[in-house]
Amino acid sequence: MQRPYNFSAGPAAIPVEVLEQAAAEMLDWHGSGMGVMEMSHRGKEFVSICEQAEADLRELLAVPAEFRILFMQGGGLAENAIVPLNLSRAATVDFVVTGSWSQKSQKEARKYAAEVNVIASGEDSGFTTLPDPARWQPSRGASYLHICSNETIHGIEFHELPDLRALGSDAPLVIDFSSQVASRPVDWSRVGLAFGGAQKNIGPAGLTIVVVREDLLGHALAACPSAFDYRIVADHHSMYNTPPTWGIYVAGLTFQWLKRQREGAASGVAAMELRNKAKAQLLYDTIDRSQFYVNKVAPHCRSRMNIPFFLQDETRNDAFLAGARARGLLQLKGHKSVGGMRASLYNAMPLAGVQALVEYMKAFEQKHA
Ligand code: PMP
């Protein structure tokens, strides 16, 4: 079925095969006589769904055995509190601020950590470039260093995760990969903890994915709510409290879909990375070759997932969006804090969707330039 192309930053498009399967199984999952939303999370049916989803995610992201995968709730913003509650040890924590999301994270951490150091920031550049990791000076004895590996609003991405050991620090790296998860492989040798909401690249809102190194469990502050204590969540296999069962189920369908994807010899997340590179390249090339559209982010850190762009003549924004909608190109309006346009090209966006967008952009430019 050909649906409109949905460029939302999240909640975002879900592969149509996943939606169709969820619809087909809505009233009766695998002959159980129940839909997934109606099942006890402790029954054998849902336990099998959850275990399969976790195993598939581990395989797709090549998560090493010393990491635990947790299915939680509260989204990225709740993790901004849950991470310092679990990892700060009431000591110093470091942040690198590269856009709105890491900015929010460091502010929230101040409620829980003894000291928060912003050791590098891209604010002077208007968040158009990444502060060079080679120049970062992590605080001595910091409990962790937090980055946002893809800034969804500013369209800035770390194409290589910083190597903190090379900077003389043994602090674990915490990454907010909400808008990057499953779009490319992760170098786990550089990561202590990764978190992200599911509603961009994985499935419906309500599920939060946390991947955390085993040795970081068990250090929560006394005030940490039990349901947010990573040790407790891990010990209960994400079932200490009722998990977001529907979200886990749909995420599991997406993982199966991802495992089926092929691009030449590559499969799964490696195949997605090839596609995501090609999609982003097509859109950035179109923007850069025109006198009509602009993206201000430095080329080496441009996001593959979220591409903000501006019309040189901003009085045409409404006409651009209306014309896009009429062609079945949905949710291209930029985030309210920065304006302009934003095209989010998560895994569920096919190359054909980006081709349709650039054709429209060229036609709009020809008409109005
Ligand atoms: N971090 C990033 C990078 C995000 O893009 C978002 C949501 N757009 C959040 C955190 C906040 O996530 P949530 O709304 O799930 O709390």
Residues whose N, C-alpha, C, O or C-beta is under 5 A from the ligand:
A	BS01	PMP	G74 G75 G76 L77 A78 W101 N150 T152 D176 S178 S179 G197
